[in-house]
């Protein structure tokens, strides 16, 4: 040792002995303070136990009330007893002559550590007035009644919880009471805990104040002696601490032997979320996760904050000697931003790889630098194969042209472009592609990257075109639909106005198509419509256009005409083509068509009117003749308006009692005796007079009210038959005409049977007349209905026999008893040989099938004589009588009326 060193040692020796004495004094005082502090810790522990017990009894009692869990009640009883011991100790301590042992025993049962018992007794007896203690005792006393009430509730729950009287309502009541008591107890518990804690701090401060005062007096001399030396040392430490705490990185000094933290700067404390002194003494391994604690020169890991949050860090280690210890200095650098950026790049890369659409990334020169897997799967090109190629090298516009520079101009101005292109795959094939290009710029606005997103739209484009086609064409025939046809008509009118030409619309309706549907099937009908559409298309020129606007209705647009009448040649070809037989499977079907023609500029100036006028002309052709054509005239619309007016008035005819029934006699030709009457419907219009069924029944069928009319007729006729029977009139047959709509209805036979039972009319008195074409329309239902009618005893007469598309099979059905020969064949008798042959053939069929025959429309004696000789049994017509009111029939047939024996005579 040198002289200077010895001198320094001598100068420091008194300071060292003084320091030694001071340390000894401090240790003695600290030992005493530690004992007191231990007692105070026991006091805090007792307070904590009491507070937890108060909270727990509420939780346990609430759990028992809701769930009925016995463990909850046991826990309640344990904590409730603990509170009782504490209360006893408190009350016993305050007595003048208290039992120290009893108090100590109670505190021990209340889980207060023995070291704290003397301090607690001293505080309760001598420091009740002290700050905080007074508040704590007040809060404690205030909870006594509430805790007692919880005990009462517990007792009630023991009795009720598992009894039959326990209900959800009772449970709500008890839990509400518990919640109310808890609402009071909880704040008082907090006040008690806070006051005890603050009181403990207060006592500790007084204690340490005394200690510090003594130490301060003892240290004053030593501090004076050490001032100069410590000033130098302090200056050095302060400079070090400033550098240590101001470092941007976290710095932690770690003991090499036990791994405990010896020091930490402010940055480390801020990141961890604790004060630097709170970090000292903790294990460094507890502050980090993963590899940051590894004893390497450099390691990456995560620093764990007080709240559990993890901060990515990079740790640099170095070893130094600190006094007698070897310490490791950890310099910890926050790498959160770097890790976040790396994670974003990783996510972006994975998103790019997994996106379903193809993605291309190109540089500022539009040259490809990367593509995703979806692009490779779609085009067959990998990123390596496309490297250096431009985005637009493999793409052309849908019509085949190169991508224009305007695309890149738009991207430069708006930042993006979206459009449809055609792209070449690696195998050379082309496909339709939706291409979206966006630009990425740097902070100066310079282009860095282009990002293109591609999708194969070949299928969706095909679907769109198909939908567009279906939206404008009939799916069955492939012809344009109504909307598209009207649009073409509008364009044709504009063109014709410019070229001063005429345009015509042909409205085509297939005659009797419904019979085809009903007789064969709708599938056969659809095939016939398809064949008809093909025949129509074959007759058209390149300028013409065919359309189907619904059902069996077609339209044709004829362009480039000089006059409307120039379309007549096309119409005649269409009539001839459509009337040729249709061979479908094993069937040969013959139908015809009715065609209406309207033109521009003669008949209409717009498409909708021209189509409507052609429709009116078609209706005229179908009504007047069929298998013919009609040019539109204004009178046709007048007739259409009349039909509309008739339809509107017909709806009210039943309610206004305007429908009436007349009866036409049917006589036995040989004897002239009336054997039957046919009920005939008439409409007695208040302004137009008597209207025949041929005028309003078709309208009723279109309106859907013909069934109501048929039902009304059926009930009226049956009521009249019953009336005649009660009056004693001879039991003649009564025939009723029934529409196919009502005859084929599923409820028809039941309704007829019920009406017969209600009126008491014998089924043999009634004959149902249905036309031959109606029978064919019923199809497969005919057999079922005829058998049901035969079962209830009602006969059927085939009206207008020979006028329909005959199929003689149905004549074998059991209910069919009568054949009515249509007046068309009677009018030419006896002079017309064709009519005579047909009538004789019908009579022969009837005779061979045991069917009775009735001739309609007999107007001359010669006709009657021919029919009588030919074997016809009955007849009706104006030769005998026109349709009569029911009263006239009664005068003829009732024996007690004066006119009962009036002979029938020829109507003049």
Secondary structure, 3 states (H helix, E strand, C coil): CCHHHHHHHHHHHHHHHHHHHHHHHHHHHHHHHHHHHHHHHHHHHHHHHHHHHHHHHHHHHHHHHHHCCHHHHHHHHHHHHHHHHHHHHHHHHHCCCCCHHHHHHHHHHCCCCHHHHHHHHHHHHHCCCCCCHHHHHHHHHHCHHHHHHHHHHHHHHHHHCCCCCCCHHHHHHHHHHHHHHHHHHHHHHHHHHHHHHHHHHHHHHHHHHHHHHHHHHHHHHHHHHHHHHHHHHHHHHHHHHHHHHHCCCEEEEEECCCCEEEEECHHHHHHHCCCHHHHCCCEHHHCEECCCCCCCCEEEEEEECCCCCEEEEEEEEEEEEECCEEEEEEEEEECHHHHHHHHHHHHHHHHHHHCCCEEEEECCCCEEEEECHHHHHHHCCCHHHHCCCEHHHHEEECCCCECCHHHHHHHHHHCEEEEEEEEECCCCCEEEEEEEEEEEECCCCCEEEEEEEEEECHHHHHHHHHHHHHHHECCCCCCECHHHHHHHHHHHHHHHHHHCCEEEEEEEEECCHHHHHHHCCHHHHHHHHHHHHHHHHHCCCCCCEEEEEECCEEEEEEEEECCHHHHHHHHHHHHHHHCCCEEECCEEECCCEEEEEEEECCCCCCHHHHHHHHHHHHHHHHHHCCCCEEECCHHHHHHHHHHHHHHHHHHHHCCCCCEEEEEEEEEECCCCCEEEEEEEEEEEECCCEEEEHHHHHHHHHHHCCHHHHHHHHHHHHHHHHHHHHHHCCCCCEEEEECCHHHHCCCCHHHHHHHHHHHHCCCHHHEEEEEEHHHHHHHCCHHHHHHHHHHHHCCEEEEEEECCCCCCHHHHHCCCEEEEEECHHHHCCCCCCHHHHHHHHHHHHHHHHCCCEEEECCCCCHHHHHHHHHHCCCEECCCCCCCCECHHHHHHHHCCCCCCCCCCCCCCC
